[in-house]
Amino acid sequence: MDFSNDYLSTKAKALVPYVAGLQPQEPGWIKLNTNENPYPPSPKVYEALQNADISRLRLYSDGDSYALKEAIAKDVGLAPENIFCGNGSDEVLALAFQAFFSGKSNVLTPDVSYGFYPVWGNMYDVGLVKKPLRDDFSLDPADYKNGNGVIIANPNAPSSLALGLSDVEQILHQNPKGVVLVDEAYIDFARVESTVTLLGGPCNGVPDGQCLSDNHVGYENLLVVRTFSKSHSLAGMRVGYAIGPPKLIAALGLVRDAFNSYPLDMLAQTAAIAAIKDRPYLAQTLSQVIITRDTTAARLREMGYYVLPSHTNFILIQTPEAQGLYNYLLKNKILARYWATPRLKDYLRVSIGTNKEMEAFLQCVQEFASERPTKQI
């Protein structure tokens, strides 16, 4: 597409947009490229939407999403004033960039992470400083010191690796002058504890019914961002949220109301409330995705591939034939994600689908390998 026309602003001409995964319109594809949940939303979501008062669509939705904020707050053991809701975590992240990092220099972030971070950095005049991950794609907390802000995804994408709570706390200690934003889009699939436990509040991030103390102060510069797209199977509804101290949440509201004071529609709020209240269903689907993920990774390792230890609903596979494997899968109507960049050109990211979908994927990988007997995997 030509972005050089004379009607664009200077800033718009300089933007390099984020490139999302392919969304095929015709049937028959196995879609393992955008980290969507292979299982449907909770049955309670269907019930809530069927019982929704459609006549209320003539009215504006609650701009502050208060009922949803209450449901999220109860789920994480905090108060509604610790919660901010937006139109997907992408909007929440973009608002956070504007509220806390716009115009600042020395905002620290990994060199390999979510591809939208540098886009927003450019759009909102953020002086991002990209800190190289180690050769194994792990993040060294010691690299993140004295920034005017820190932006990390934990677990990270596309690496699928995660930091432990002590590592995140080290980063918080090392950056007292800026907001430390932790993007937890994939935290429900991880084997590490959520950073929400480092926030202050009446229950210190402990789920409802398990609160033992109200004396924890917490970190005033920590903002955690999450989404309903992955673990709750609501990617099509676009619901995201932030968890943080009230002063950071209020700042997000200030920027939101200068941009779009009604970000979440009524049906999206209704669906998200139903989803977050159905903890048993969430546990069931998470367990299935994790089992399939670990089984798939083990099968690939048996074939000779190196697979990073995953804390997400996707895996990152290393092979010098990554692009060839991507094209072979594509020819067989299986979508994965490949980046022809220096650090990722030998890697393929694969979302976790159903057992049947992953079996088809593994069979295709085996066929690809068998057609190249003289080449090293």
SEMARKE-406244 format. One line per field, with one value per residue (C-alpha): residue in three letters; x, y, z. Coordinates in steps of 0.25 Angstrom, whole numbers. Layout:
<sites>
rest	[ALA	...]
X	[X	...]
Y	[Y	...]
Z	[Z	...]
</sites>
This chain:
<sites>
rest	[MET	ASP	PHE	SER	ASN	ASP	TYR	LEU	SER	THR	LYS	ALA	LYS	ALA	LEU	VAL	PRO	TYR	VAL	ALA	GLY	LEU	GLN	PRO	GLN	GLU	PRO	GLY	TRP	ILE	LYS	LEU	ASN	THR	ASN	GLU	ASN	PRO	TYR	PRO	PRO	SER	PRO	LYS	VAL	TYR	GLU	ALA	LEU	GLN	ASN	ALA	ASP	ILE	SER	ARG	LEU	ARG	LEU	TYR	SER	ASP	GLY	ASP	SER	TYR	ALA	LEU	LYS	GLU	ALA	ILE	ALA	LYS	ASP	VAL	GLY	LEU	ALA	PRO	GLU	ASN	ILE	PHE	CYS	GLY	ASN	GLY	SER	ASP	GLU	VAL	LEU	ALA	LEU	ALA	PHE	GLN	ALA	PHE	PHE	SER	GLY	LYS	SER	ASN	VAL	LEU	THR	PRO	ASP	VAL	SER	TYR	GLY	PHE	TYR	PRO	VAL	TRP	GLY	ASN	MET	TYR	ASP	VAL	GLY	LEU	VAL	LYS	LYS	PRO	LEU	ARG	ASP	ASP	PHE	SER	LEU	ASP	PRO	ALA	ASP	TYR	LYS	ASN	GLY	ASN	GLY	VAL	ILE	ILE	ALA	ASN	PRO	ASN	ALA	PRO	SER	SER	LEU	ALA	LEU	GLY	LEU	SER	ASP	VAL	GLU	GLN	ILE	LEU	HIS	GLN	ASN	PRO	LYS	GLY	VAL	VAL	LEU	VAL	ASP	GLU	ALA	TYR	ILE	ASP	PHE	ALA	ARG	VAL	GLU	SER	THR	VAL	THR	LEU	LEU	GLY	GLY	PRO	CYS	ASN	GLY	VAL	PRO	ASP	GLY	GLN	CYS	LEU	SER	ASP	ASN	HIS	VAL	GLY	TYR	GLU	ASN	LEU	LEU	VAL	VAL	ARG	THR	PHE	SER	LYS	SER	HIS	SER	LEU	ALA	GLY	MET	ARG	VAL	GLY	TYR	ALA	ILE	GLY	PRO	PRO	LYS	LEU	ILE	ALA	ALA	LEU	GLY	LEU	VAL	ARG	ASP	ALA	PHE	ASN	SER	TYR	PRO	LEU	ASP	MET	LEU	ALA	GLN	THR	ALA	ALA	ILE	ALA	ALA	ILE	LYS	ASP	ARG	PRO	TYR	LEU	ALA	GLN	THR	LEU	SER	GLN	VAL	ILE	ILE	THR	ARG	ASP	THR	THR	ALA	ALA	ARG	LEU	ARG	GLU	MET	GLY	TYR	TYR	VAL	LEU	PRO	SER	HIS	THR	ASN	PHE	ILE	LEU	ILE	GLN	THR	PRO	GLU	ALA	GLN	GLY	LEU	TYR	ASN	TYR	LEU	LEU	LYS	ASN	LYS	ILE	LEU	ALA	ARG	TYR	TRP	ALA	THR	PRO	ARG	LEU	LYS	ASP	TYR	LEU	ARG	VAL	SER	ILE	GLY	THR	ASN	LYS	GLU	MET	GLU	ALA	PHE	LEU	GLN	CYS	VAL	GLN	GLU	PHE	ALA	SER	GLU	ARG	PRO	THR	LYS	GLN	ILE]
X	[0	5	6	14	2	2	-10	-3	4	19	17	7	17	28	20	23	10	9	6	-4	-5	-12	-28	-32	-47	-49	-51	-42	-30	-23	-20	-8	-3	-10	-10	-25	-31	-36	-48	-60	-64	-71	-85	-89	-84	-95	-105	-102	-102	-115	-122	-116	-126	-124	-133	-122	-113	-120	-113	-98	-90	-84	-71	-65	-69	-72	-79	-67	-57	-64	-64	-49	-46	-53	-45	-31	-34	-33	-43	-50	-41	-30	-36	-37	-44	-42	-45	-35	-21	-16	-24	-20	-6	-7	-13	-2	9	2	-1	13	24	20	31	41	54	61	49	54	48	54	59	50	36	22	23	13	23	32	20	14	27	29	14	15	29	35	50	50	63	63	71	76	71	81	84	74	64	63	63	73	67	81	79	67	72	70	59	49	39	40	31	32	23	23	22	29	25	29	39	29	38	35	41	39	33	47	52	40	42	57	53	43	54	63	54	47	45	37	25	28	18	16	8	2	-6	-2	0	-11	-3	9	16	20	13	6	12	-2	3	13	2	-4	-19	-28	-25	-11	-15	-21	-34	-47	-49	-34	-30	-22	-16	-19	-5	3	7	11	18	13	20	14	4	-1	-8	-17	-27	-39	-34	-26	-29	-44	-46	-52	-42	-54	-60	-48	-47	-34	-31	-20	-18	-10	-10	-22	-13	-8	-22	-28	-17	-22	-36	-31	-25	-36	-46	-38	-39	-51	-60	-68	-58	-65	-79	-90	-89	-74	-76	-87	-78	-66	-73	-79	-66	-58	-68	-67	-54	-57	-58	-45	-38	-43	-39	-26	-22	-25	-17	-5	-6	-6	5	14	11	13	27	31	27	35	47	47	47	60	55	59	46	47	41	27	19	8	-2	9	22	35	42	57	61	70	59	48	44	43	35	26	24	21	11	5	4	-4	-13	-7	-4	8	16	30	38	50	58	72	69	56	59	62	50	35	24	12	-1	-7	-19	-28	-22	-27	-21	-8	-7	-9	2	11	8	11	24	28	25	34	45	44	45	58	66	80	77	79	67]
Y	[0	14	23	34	42	57	57	50	57	56	47	37	36	32	21	6	-1	-14	-26	-35	-50	-55	-56	-65	-64	-77	-90	-102	-95	-99	-86	-86	-72	-62	-69	-70	-80	-92	-94	-86	-76	-81	-86	-75	-64	-70	-70	-55	-51	-58	-51	-37	-26	-23	-10	-4	-3	10	16	18	8	10	18	13	-1	-1	-15	-21	-14	-20	-34	-33	-26	-38	-48	-42	-38	-23	-11	-5	7	-2	-6	0	-6	-3	-8	-19	-19	-12	0	0	-2	10	19	15	19	33	34	30	30	40	50	43	37	25	16	2	-10	-23	-24	-36	-34	-30	-24	-12	-6	1	5	12	17	24	29	35	40	31	29	14	8	-7	-16	-29	-42	-52	-62	-72	-61	-59	-46	-41	-32	-25	-19	-11	1	15	16	27	15	0	-8	-23	-35	-46	-56	-50	-52	-58	-65	-71	-69	-63	-56	-60	-51	-47	-43	-34	-28	-26	-17	-10	-6	-2	8	16	29	22	13	-2	-7	-22	-28	-41	-45	-60	-60	-71	-81	-79	-86	-73	-64	-52	-38	-34	-40	-28	-18	-12	-13	-19	-33	-31	-38	-50	-56	-53	-61	-64	-50	-51	-37	-23	-17	-19	-5	-10	-3	10	10	-4	-5	-19	-21	-33	-37	-46	-50	-62	-70	-66	-68	-54	-49	-45	-36	-27	-26	-23	-17	-11	-14	-3	7	17	29	21	16	30	35	24	30	44	40	31	42	51	41	32	32	20	9	-3	-7	-13	-27	-27	-23	-34	-45	-41	-41	-55	-60	-56	-61	-75	-80	-95	-94	-85	-96	-107	-100	-95	-109	-115	-104	-106	-121	-120	-110	-119	-131	-124	-118	-132	-138	-128	-130	-145	-141	-133	-119	-109	-103	-92	-95	-89	-81	-77	-83	-84	-90	-85	-95	-93	-99	-93	-97	-89	-81	-94	-101	-88	-89	-104	-102	-91	-100	-110	-99	-98	-84	-82	-69	-66	-53	-51	-43	-45	-51	-59	-64	-78	-79	-82	-78	-88	-85	-97	-102	-114	-128	-131	-118	-121	-135	-130	-120	-130	-140	-128	-125	-140	-140	-128	-134	-147	-140	-134	-146	-140	-127	-125	-121]
Z	[0	-3	9	2	-3	0	9	20	32	34	45	38	26	36	43	41	44	52	43	48	45	33	34	23	19	12	20	22	28	41	48	57	54	64	77	78	88	80	90	90	101	114	112	122	112	102	113	117	102	99	112	109	107	93	94	102	90	87	99	101	109	122	119	131	130	145	146	139	147	160	154	150	164	171	163	166	180	178	178	165	166	163	149	136	124	109	95	95	102	90	93	108	104	94	105	115	105	104	119	124	113	102	100	110	106	111	112	113	106	100	86	83	88	84	70	74	84	74	66	78	82	69	68	82	82	92	93	93	97	92	102	95	100	103	92	97	97	112	119	128	139	141	128	132	141	143	132	130	129	125	116	116	113	123	118	106	91	82	91	100	112	126	137	151	161	168	154	152	166	163	151	159	169	158	152	163	154	143	141	139	130	130	118	124	111	113	128	130	122	130	141	148	158	153	155	161	174	175	175	188	192	202	198	191	178	185	179	186	199	201	206	219	221	217	221	208	202	188	177	172	159	154	143	139	126	122	111	110	96	100	112	112	97	94	84	75	86	88	103	111	125	133	148	156	167	167	162	150	147	148	138	128	129	127	113	110	112	103	92	93	106	102	98	101	96	105	99	101	115	117	111	119	132	129	125	137	147	141	148	146	131	130	138	129	116	121	125	112	104	114	112	97	97	105	97	84	89	93	80	72	81	78	63	66	67	78	85	95	109	107	117	107	97	86	84	77	69	64	51	40	31	38	25	17	28	28	13	14	24	17	4	13	18	32	36	46	48	42	43	33	43	47	61	57	43	49	57	55	64	65	73	80	74	77	78	64	59	65	60	46	49	54	42	33	40	39	24	22	29	21	8	12	17	14	22	37	45]
</sites>
